[in-house]
Amino acid sequence: MANKLIVSLSPHVHSGDSVQKNMYGVIIALLPALLVSFYMFGLGAVVVTLTSVAACVFFEWAITKFILKREACTICDGSAALTGLLLAFNLPSNLPLWIIIIGALFAIGVGKMTFGGLGCNPFNPALVGRIFLLISFPVQMTSWPTVQQWTAYTDAETGATPLALMKMAVNGDTTALSQLPDTMSLFLGNNPGCIGEVSALALLLGLAYMLWKKIISWHIPVSILATVFVFAGLLNLIDPVAYASPLAHLFTGGLMLGAIFMATDYVTSPMTHKGMIIYGVAIGFLTVVIRNFGAYPEGMSFAIFIMNAFTPLINTYCKPKRFGEVKK
Amino acid sequence: MKTFRIGGVHPAENKLSAGKAIETLALPKQAVFPLSQHIGAPATAIVKKGDVVKVGTKIAEAGGFVSAAIFSSVSGKVNKVDSIIDASGYRKPAIFIDVDGDEWEETIDRSTTLVKECNLKPEEIVAKIKDAGVVGMGGACFPTHVKLSPPPGCKAECVIINAVECEPYLTADHRLMLEKADEILVGVSILMKAVNVTKGYIGIENNKPDAIKLMTEKAAQYSNIEIVPLKVKYPQGGEKQLIDAVIARQVPAPPAIPINVGAVVQNVGTAYAVYEAVQKNKPLFERVVTVTGKSVKNPSNFLTRMGTPMSQLIEAAGGLPEDTGKVIGGGPMMGKALLNTEVPICKGSSGVLLMNDKEAARAAESPCIRCAKCVSVCPMGLEPFLLATLSAKKDWERVEKEDVMSCIECGSCQFTCPSHRYLLDYIRLGKGTVGGIIRARNAKK
């Protein structure tokens, strides 16, 4: 008996939390938005999502096995599937298969595995894939099908997104903002856009789930949304004809998706609550700047990407408040 | 409800033996007394082979100011002064006594009548506590008389009694409060008198409503002792966390100690030991020990003589379960895994926890996903992931700069880590190494 006792250091119990639980938890939180996307974009959404997830999981498996030659298989941890899902959510529903597969290869291959796999990547892999595609295939990546063409895929009719209208307003088109759908339909997701980004409501449900399950803390999403609301609100007060209302900014484009699911990626966001707030405020600010004054109508991806690069710096300077620390 | 302000976790409580009254365990055949069962210098043996001792006979003298005397818990003959593997896993010098009968020293008052009156002066109280070998009963085993002798320039303002028992499974303090409430309260008032303060608090976690109710009723006759119910959160029994929870003051980083914010913290078991030492002339040679675990037949609380081998307690609780994979001295969060079950009960043994094969095995580590959960739960406001990484890289300079010495080794980070990383193993390595570097630096000055 005595010779088979395990001797290890404390603690001897564990909370039972695991990487899988967190990854699958995020995937569950994405389900409402996924269902809305199937309803809004039909067949196209199904094809793009399945392709992206399958391709990301395949590339992670293949790279781990044949290039890194690692024994342990990491696809079961759910992170590759999550990357695939998030990448799909950032693509239009009429994107051809081969472009999706290239995006998945870049996201997993360059964005993640090059740096050593899960936990080592400086940038959010799904975002790396999306930005690569946006720059490489600007035409395909910026023509969005209008909603509810259930059986259409690459042949779907496309339409202008609310963000495009908002950009036109900034550039001097005084009637553009009046063509925006009403706030309620923006909130529900009844407008053209990337697969997973259209419904603010569904994404907020996901946020509530993740907060409830303590998968993420409120600091990043709330600071991003609050900053966008305040900054866009100020611009709107200055010139309501050129600058859209803060609610229109919150409910359009990738803002909700980015704030709730992309910016909160564990690996690439800061480690302390103070740091998270700085990171969130900076993302919110950069997004509004790019949307209104940049070359692209959407600034969320770039804002997160830029702040990912600052995360190590934020971690170096934002320490948690130590117990018993006295303010100097 | 009050609690400490930074971090914390809530492990499954598993207080299996909470409803079991304290039973007196039979005497062992042989009792073993390691000479080093407290923080500080080991005690010096003052008996030799063949000496006859009684229950309560001093068998080892304190080895310095920060040290404590050791008393025999049995009557009989000294078999040998040798060594034994204790709860730390190291072989330590120890006195072995063969038990013969149960004859007590005459000076000990064995009656159960409550003695409330105490007319001793503070220094007389402290001397009596020192002479009885009383140490902190919560597990750290810091000699009690040292804590009751504030360094020059420091003034105690209150006594805080730690009745939190935040470790899962353990119920020894809980049962002691239910069965010895009056004695504990007298002990608390003696401690208050010893450090000359007029305010005493007893912090009890809210998962012991019966103890809170009983202690509140009994404390009504003491105008200056307040029962403070606390929200259940680990590691509330940490000295610094408890002070923060009860009086909302934070002890600064080491080398500062609780007395720097005016607090003297004592465990509830210590308060009882102080009562027995001062009012009943009874040195510290027995304590309540919880024997528990999911596969244990009868999880129990035993009043146990020091030196009893843990195997005897396990036997009394229904025997060692087939599937035992790990034997822990103490609770699951901070207890020590034992090499065998012959380890004797010492002054700081609050429990014996048996874990089955499945619970005992550690999960494999996976890469850090930088989720920052360890940072959120650290009750000291540290960054466990960073300390562990820097320790693994042996970058001691940065480990020190990142305040590793503030770590209280509560294990909340490792408990929470979704990647099952062995954070505290590395942090302990860092803390131990940096501690050595600091001592060497101070010695040079």
Chai-1 contact restraints between the chains, C-beta under 6 A:
chainA,res_idxA,chainB,res_idxB,connection_type,confidence,min_distance_angstrom,max_distance_angstrom,comment,restraint_id
A,A2,B,N340,contact,1.0,0.0,6.0,A-B,restraint_1
A,L5,B,V327,contact,1.0,0.0,6.0,A-B,restraint_2
A,I6,B,G325,contact,1.0,0.0,6.0,A-B,restraint_3
A,I6,B,K326,contact,1.0,0.0,6.0,A-B,restraint_4
A,I6,B,A360,contact,1.0,0.0,6.0,A-B,restraint_5
A,V7,B,A337,contact,1.0,0.0,6.0,A-B,restraint_6
A,S8,B,A337,contact,1.0,0.0,6.0,A-B,restraint_7
A,S8,B,R362,contact,1.0,0.0,6.0,A-B,restraint_8
A,L9,B,D425,contact,1.0,0.0,6.0,A-B,restraint_9
A,S10,B,M334,contact,1.0,0.0,6.0,A-B,restraint_10
A,S10,B,G335,contact,1.0,0.0,6.0,A-B,restraint_11
A,S10,B,G411,contact,1.0,0.0,6.0,A-B,restraint_12
A,P11,B,M333,contact,1.0,0.0,6.0,A-B,restraint_13
A,P11,B,G411,contact,1.0,0.0,6.0,A-B,restraint_14
A,P11,B,Q414,contact,1.0,0.0,6.0,A-B,restraint_15
A,P11,B,F415,contact,1.0,0.0,6.0,A-B,restraint_16
A,H12,B,I328,contact,1.0,0.0,6.0,A-B,restraint_17
A,H12,B,P332,contact,1.0,0.0,6.0,A-B,restraint_18
A,V13,B,P11,contact,1.0,0.0,6.0,A-B,restraint_19
A,V13,B,P332,contact,1.0,0.0,6.0,A-B,restraint_20
A,H14,B,F415,contact,1.0,0.0,6.0,A-B,restraint_21
A,S15,B,F415,contact,1.0,0.0,6.0,A-B,restraint_22
A,S15,B,T416,contact,1.0,0.0,6.0,A-B,restraint_23
A,D17,B,P418,contact,1.0,0.0,6.0,A-B,restraint_24
A,S18,B,P418,contact,1.0,0.0,6.0,A-B,restraint_25
A,V19,B,S366,contact,1.0,0.0,6.0,A-B,restraint_26
A,V19,B,I369,contact,1.0,0.0,6.0,A-B,restraint_27
A,V19,B,P418,contact,1.0,0.0,6.0,A-B,restraint_28
A,V19,B,S419,contact,1.0,0.0,6.0,A-B,restraint_29
A,N22,B,P418,contact,1.0,0.0,6.0,A-B,restraint_30
A,L118,B,P367,contact,1.0,0.0,6.0,A-B,restraint_31
A,G119,B,P367,contact,1.0,0.0,6.0,A-B,restraint_32
A,G119,B,C368,contact,1.0,0.0,6.0,A-B,restraint_33
A,G119,B,I369,contact,1.0,0.0,6.0,A-B,restraint_34
A,Y266,B,I369,contact,1.0,0.0,6.0,A-B,restraint_35
A,Y266,B,R370,contact,1.0,0.0,6.0,A-B,restraint_36
A,Y266,B,C371,contact,1.0,0.0,6.0,A-B,restraint_37
A,V267,B,I369,contact,1.0,0.0,6.0,A-B,restraint_38
A,V267,B,R370,contact,1.0,0.0,6.0,A-B,restraint_39
A,M271,B,A372,contact,1.0,0.0,6.0,A-B,restraint_40
A,M271,B,V375,contact,1.0,0.0,6.0,A-B,restraint_41
A,T272,B,V375,contact,1.0,0.0,6.0,A-B,restraint_42
A,P320,B,V375,contact,1.0,0.0,6.0,A-B,restraint_43
A,P320,B,G381,contact,1.0,0.0,6.0,A-B,restraint_44
A,K321,B,G381,contact,1.0,0.0,6.0,A-B,restraint_45
A,R322,B,G381,contact,1.0,0.0,6.0,A-B,restraint_46
A,R322,B,D403,contact,1.0,0.0,6.0,A-B,restraint_47
A,F323,B,I6,contact,1.0,0.0,6.0,A-B,restraint_48
A,F323,B,Q250,contact,1.0,0.0,6.0,A-B,restraint_49
A,F323,B,M380,contact,1.0,0.0,6.0,A-B,restraint_50
A,F323,B,G381,contact,1.0,0.0,6.0,A-B,restraint_51
A,G324,B,Q250,contact,1.0,0.0,6.0,A-B,restraint_52
A,G324,B,V251,contact,1.0,0.0,6.0,A-B,restraint_53
A,G324,B,P252,contact,1.0,0.0,6.0,A-B,restraint_54
A,G324,B,A253,contact,1.0,0.0,6.0,A-B,restraint_55
